[in-house]
Amino acid sequence: MNRAVANLPSLDLVVARRFYCDLLGFQVIFDTSEGGREGLVGLERDGMRINIDAPMDGHGRQACVSLEVDDVAALHAEWAAHLPGLEPPADQPWGARTFGFQDPDDNTVFVLGPITTA
């Protein structure tokens, strides 16, 4: 299997892990952190993978990751319970239903899936 996995920069892995695992339901698949605050942590949920890197020296800040899912509405409903003010999904002219938000390190998480007709 070929796969691209985004690396998101973080200032504090404890804060990032709490956000992605406790609020968004990701699971830790590996952890190379030293003392829990710096290093690299791999996360996965339903086939979606991201790595959180703290500090991510030399790579810049404010990264963006797109998570492709089958059911945008279901994931939005789940995450909206933990992320106050989360904008509702919207159909895009390029053929996808999307929503997005900023994580605690100001990285953009963009969720997209097929437009469904009901």
Secondary structure, DSSP 8 states (H G I E B T S, - for coil): -----EEEE-S-HHHHHIIIIIIT--EEEEE--BTTTBEEEEEEETTEEEEEEES-TTS-S--EEEEE-S-HHHHHHHHHTTSTT----EE-TTSEEEEEEE-TTS-EEEEEEE----
